Amino acid sequence: MNDDQPSDLRPATRLVQAGRRKEWTGDLINVPVARTSTILFDSVAGMNASYPPKDGRGSYGRNGTQTHWSLAEALTQFEPGAAGTKLFPSGAAAVAMALLTVLKSGDELLMIDSAYGPTRSFCDDVLAKQGVTTIYYDPRSSPEEIAALCTDRTGAIFLESPGSLTFEVQDVPGICAMARDRGIPTLVDNTWATPLFFPAIENGVDLTILACTKYIGGHSDVMLGSVTTTERFHDALVQTYRSYGQHVSADDAFLASRGLRTLGVRLQAHQENALAVARWLKGQPQVDLILHPAFEECPGHEYWKRDFKGASGLFSFVLRAGGPKEAATIVDRFKLFGIGFSWGGYESLAIPTSPHRSTNRELKGRAIIRLQIGLEDPADLIADLEQAFTA
Ligand SMILES: Cc1ncc(COP(=O)(O)O)c(C=O)c1O
């Protein structure tokens, strides 16, 4: 959004306007793809004045060009209350860098048990070697239950709401208020909802992470991550970003910016299509549970109703009979759904899944299928599910 534009624009309007400063776009409607390693200066004095680097001031390729600053500014403006955003080469890198920003050796990290798998591996493999102990908490934990796990060594609380694969929704404002009272930083992986359906900073989070690979890009053609913070953590995030030599290509930043402009309409369509498919599944005798935040049977549904502005297109369902082998058999029969990881693109995908959990093994051994519902006509997706069930 240009400086002279009112800050009270509604989120969908902000998505269209944000980051398109005249000084970055010139006469073009979109910010151009500005690729470079080197910025040239008119004088040594000019070169010296470019330090310390900051967004909007060219210094060196790794510190970004208008293509990066534009996307970072748009993502910041998308999160009311945020101080700034840094871009990372993937969502997984964004998670890792956000954790490294707040943690130090000797800390304990309270990590949601339904975290995205590679987030879990980063804690167990990398943070463990750096002297950080990870304690997994049940995704259904109340703020009081999480408070009971806090010690004077607790360095951060990591949330993911809804959780990966099993979609438990957390009391994010309650947990963050409890953490803030104790001076403990909170981080959330907000990839599922995006700030459009859940403005995380407004809900009390200190650092919010997006795998822009998913809905922000929206077309399955870019890998990118972002971390947006409050004022308190912004300088520390920038320091981590620089120290670890993070950078993304201008081409990828451009693709994510292009995706952002249509996020509003795409998310609405993902929501409607996913709800149509989930409601149909709910009526099928083969299906036991729908793990979708908008369904009452999904743990934390009440928090989704209270705090979220919508539901995106990713959810799981549990078959009444069988286990992982039966889930795989069903997925193998799909003709329209692709079989593949990732989500948030225009195309529908399916995977059979067996979530790894430390605190709650209720779903262990069950036949669980995760669906990413894309932008196809939901009637065709339902027909594909029907033929797979009856084959
Ligand atoms: C919830 C969640 N967070 C983070 C990531 C990581 O994103 P990326 O694949 O861009 O590294 C994923 C990827 O599937 C994810 O599902």
The ligand as an SDF file (V2000), in Angstrom:
LIG
                    3D

 16 16  0  0  0  0  0  0  0  0999 V2000
    2.1200  -26.3360    7.9300 C   0  0  0  0  0  0  0  0  0  0  0  0
    3.3580  -26.2500    7.0930 C   0  0  0  0  0  0  0  0  0  0  0  0
    4.3240  -25.4200    7.4760 N   0  0  0  0  0  0  0  0  0  0  0  0
    5.4700  -25.3110    6.7820 C   0  0  0  0  0  0  0  0  0  0  0  0
    5.6660  -26.0480    5.6410 C   0  0  0  0  0  0  0  0  0  0  0  0
    6.9830  -25.9480    4.9260 C   0  0  0  0  0  0  0  0  0  0  0  0
    6.8840  -25.2080    3.7680 O   0  0  0  0  0  0  0  0  0  0  0  0
    7.9150  -25.4500    2.5560 P   0  0  0  0  0  0  0  0  0  0  0  0
    7.4630  -26.6940    1.8660 O   0  0  0  0  0  0  0  0  0  0  0  0
    7.8020  -24.2100    1.7620 O   0  0  0  0  0  0  0  0  0  0  0  0
    9.2620  -25.6110    3.1740 O   0  0  0  0  0  0  0  0  0  0  0  0
    4.6790  -26.9180    5.1850 C   0  0  0  0  0  0  0  0  0  0  0  0
    4.8710  -27.7060    3.9480 C   0  0  0  0  0  0  0  0  0  0  0  0
    4.1110  -28.5770    3.6250 O   0  0  0  0  0  0  0  0  0  0  0  0
    3.4880  -27.0250    5.9480 C   0  0  0  0  0  0  0  0  0  0  0  0
    2.5280  -27.8780    5.5750 O   0  0  0  0  0  0  0  0  0  0  0  0
  1  2  1  0
  2  3  1  0
  2 15  2  0
  3  4  2  0
  4  5  1  0
  5  6  1  0
  5 12  2  0
  6  7  1  0
  7  8  1  0
  8  9  2  0
  8 10  1  0
  8 11  1  0
 12 13  1  0
 12 15  1  0
 13 14  2  0
 15 16  1  0
M  END
$$$$
